[in-house]
């Protein structure tokens, strides 16, 4: 038996060799007998077709059509389930919305700086404050340290994109940007109530100047 596929349909044929003289023929020849057909995505052999097949032919059709169709269907279901889960996870995760908001906020700030128009400055500051409030409130449901890393990465992108522009030549320490940077240093590294001090207090970070003894 062999199968021919056309337009998503498998047609099944039996091959039979007719010997010389079997039917008054001068030469031997091969002939094909059409047995039946089934869809290429058939998950089982139709009952009327199965009744025409020998056990060997049934095995052939299963290996040729049915098993590959089942495997393809299972893979399709698996991919659909992964896509569904990815969509649900995306809907639950506010991170991409915050990242998109930050991108738009940065772009708006650059446009304002380039045009010299500060009509929308208050709106930009409101959006900036809203993003900061969301992060502080813990509404981005991620590991707190991951949130810190993501926030720093976003801040780097914003600074490089010109969100704050360039610093003045003189009295940079009096600018709001520098004072914010000092605040960042205090809460992360140098303050008495900093993240570093909290980690050191729980043994996750080494105290500066600490030298372990021979026991490690």
C-alpha positions in Angstrom: 0.0 0.0 0.0 1.1 3.6 -0.6 -0.4 7.0 0.0 -0.6 10.1 -2.2 -1.2 13.5 -0.5 -3.0 16.3 -2.3 -4.9 19.3 -1.0 -4.6 18.1 2.6 -6.0 14.7 1.7 -4.3 11.3 1.7 -5.5 8.9 -1.0 -4.6 5.2 -0.4 -3.8 2.7 -3.1 -2.9 -1.0 -3.2 -0.3 -2.0 -5.7 -0.8 -5.4 -7.5 1.5 -7.1 -10.0 -0.3 -8.9 -12.8 1.9 -11.7 -14.1 2.4 -12.4 -17.8 -0.5 -14.4 -19.1 -2.7 -14.1 -16.0 -5.3 -12.3 -18.0 -4.2 -13.0 -21.5 -1.6 -10.3 -21.2 1.7 -10.7 -23.1 3.8 -8.9 -20.4 3.6 -8.6 -16.7 2.6 -5.2 -15.3 1.7 -3.3 -12.0 -1.7 -1.9 -11.3 -3.0 0.3 -8.6 -6.3 -0.1 -6.8 -7.9 2.9 -5.0 -8.9 1.9 -1.5 -10.0 5.1 0.1 -9.0 8.5 1.5 -8.8 10.4 4.7 -7.8 14.0 5.8 -4.2 14.7 6.5 -5.1 15.8 10.0 -7.2 12.7 10.8 -6.6 11.6 14.4 -8.0 8.1 13.7 -8.8 6.0 10.7 -12.5 6.4 9.7 -14.5 3.3 10.4 -15.6 2.6 6.8 -12.0 2.8 5.6 -10.7 0.7 8.5 -13.0 -2.1 7.5 -11.2 -2.3 4.1 -7.7 -2.5 5.5 -5.6 -5.5 6.5 -3.7 -5.3 9.8 -0.5 -4.5 7.9 -2.3 -1.7 6.0 -3.8 -0.4 9.1 -0.3 -0.1 10.7 0.9 1.7 7.5 -1.9 4.2 7.6 -1.4 4.9 11.3 2.3 5.5 10.9 1.8 7.5 7.7 -1.1 9.7 8.6 -2.7 9.2 12.1 0.4 9.3 14.4 1.9 12.4 12.7 -1.5 14.2 12.8 -1.8 13.4 16.5 1.7 14.7 17.2 1.0 17.9 15.2 -2.2 18.4 17.1 -0.5 17.9 20.4 2.2 20.4 19.5 -0.4 22.9 18.4 -2.2 22.5 21.7 1.0 22.9 23.6 1.9 26.1 21.7 -1.6 27.5 22.1 -1.4 26.8 25.9 2.0 28.5 26.1 0.6 31.6 24.2 -2.4 31.7 26.5 -0.2 31.6 29.6 2.1 34.2 28.2 -0.9 36.5 27.5 -2.3 36.0 31.0 1.1 36.6 32.6 1.5 39.8 30.5 -1.9 41.0 31.6 -1.0 40.4 35.3 2.5 42.0 34.9 2.4 45.8 35.1 6.1 46.0 34.2 5.7 46.4 30.5 3.1 49.2 31.0 5.6 51.0 33.3 8.4 50.5 30.8 6.3 51.9 28.0 5.1 54.8 30.1 8.8 55.6 31.0 9.7 55.4 27.3 6.9 57.8 26.4 7.8 60.0 29.4 11.4 60.2 28.3 10.5 60.9 24.7 8.1 63.7 25.8 10.8 65.2 28.0 13.3 65.2 25.1 10.7 66.9 22.8 10.0 69.5 25.5 13.8 70.2 25.8 14.3 70.4 22.1 11.4 72.7 21.4 12.0 74.8 24.5 8.3 74.5 25.4 7.4 73.6 28.9 3.6 73.6 28.6 3.6 69.9 29.4 6.2 70.1 32.1 3.7 69.6 34.9 2.2 66.6 33.2 5.6 65.0 32.8 6.4 65.6 36.4 3.0 64.1 37.4 3.7 61.0 35.3 7.2 60.7 36.8 5.8 60.9 40.3 3.2 58.3 39.5 5.8 55.9 38.3 7.9 56.5 41.4 4.8 56.0 43.6 4.0 52.7 41.9 7.5 51.4 42.5 7.6 52.5 46.1 4.2 51.1 46.9 5.3 47.7 45.7 2.7 47.4 43.0 5.3 46.0 40.7 5.2 42.4 42.1 8.8 41.4 41.7 11.7 40.7 44.0 12.5 44.1 45.7 16.2 43.9 44.6 15.1 43.2 41.0 12.9 46.3 41.3 16.0 48.3 42.4 18.0 47.0 39.5 15.2 47.7 37.0 14.7 51.2 38.4 18.4 52.0 38.1 18.5 50.7 34.5 15.5 52.9 33.6 17.2 55.9 35.3 20.3 55.3 33.3 18.3 55.2 30.1 16.4 58.3 31.0 19.6 60.3 31.8 21.4 59.2 28.6 18.3 60.1 26.6 18.5 63.7 27.9 15.6 63.6 30.4 17.5 66.0 32.7 19.5 67.7 30.0 23.1 68.7 30.8 24.3 69.9 34.1 25.2 73.6 34.6 28.9 74.5 34.7 28.7 76.0 38.2 26.8 75.2 41.4 25.8 71.7 40.2 25.4 70.7 43.9 22.5 73.1 44.3 20.5 71.5 41.5 17.5 69.3 42.2 19.1 66.5 40.0 22.2 66.4 42.1 20.2 66.4 45.3 18.2 63.5 44.0 21.4 61.7 43.2 22.6 62.3 46.8 19.4 60.8 48.0 19.9 57.8 45.9 23.3 57.3 47.3 22.0 57.7 50.9 19.2 55.1 50.5 21.3 52.6 48.5 24.9 52.9 49.8 26.0 55.5 52.2 23.1 56.4 54.6 22.7 55.1 58.1 19.4 53.5 57.0 20.6 52.4 53.6 20.0 49.2 51.6 23.6 48.3 52.1 23.4 48.7 55.8 20.3 46.5 55.9 22.0 43.8 53.9 25.1 44.0 56.0 22.9 43.6 59.1 21.5 40.3 57.8 24.9 39.1 56.6 24.2 39.4 52.9 26.9 42.0 52.4 30.3 42.5 53.9 31.1 45.4 56.1 33.7 47.7 54.5 37.2 46.9 55.9 36.1 43.5 57.2 38.8 40.9 56.7 37.7 37.3 57.3 39.9 35.1 59.5 41.5 31.9 58.4 38.2 30.0 58.9 36.6 32.2 56.1 
